[in-house]
């Protein structure tokens, strides 16, 4: 059984406060994009994990796909599988590739073994794996609050008039380090109000709070953002905690 876990971008990202549990309270619009990994599972006599494509740091057990398998295995005593993950979405790019892979693994296992997990139950497992994993249970724009796991449908019909261009730098940004450097602050205006304005106005009001500290550490990212505007982007920003940049073009 095979699937294609998509990447996501963040349109606007406010880091509002630090929570008592060590996470941060955020508000952002998450949108899926066409860039995808490839994930396949097959029956096997022994568990194995095979990685191809772009490199991923860490050992097998630290991979989120394997963690998703172990999470469900603890409840359902799953038999062994051969897992094949082909990475196209760069790690450390703020595109949620690892989270998307983990959530896709939950969905594949649910279908492959006919576990009968409801969307609500899949959500409960997804949030144990990562703050933005639950988003990938959906394939549409969602407003994310809390630590990113509280999701509300937020259609943005004006996005259909634009195509999304992604730019990558030879830079990998640690999410933990980015959160450690960001200055949490309440936004001047609710994100929902800004998103309701014409896309042409977003350049002047819609920000990603991580850009200030990440751009200071990696000036090449600020340069790439300006290149997107020079090329005619109506709106450009960094996705998540970086390092990928995206531009919206008519």
Protein Blocks (a to p, Z undefined) as FASTA:
>chain_A
ZZdddddddehjadfbdcfkopacddddddddfbdcdddddddfbdcdddehjddeddfk
lpmklmmmmmmmmmnopacdddddddfbdghklnommmmmmmmmmmmmmmmnonopafkl
mmmmmmmnomklmmmmpccdcddehjopaccddddfklmmpccdddddfbdcdfklmmmm
pccdddfbdfklmmmpcfklmmmmpccfklmmmmmmmmmlmmmmmmmmmnopabdcdehj
bjadcdddZZ
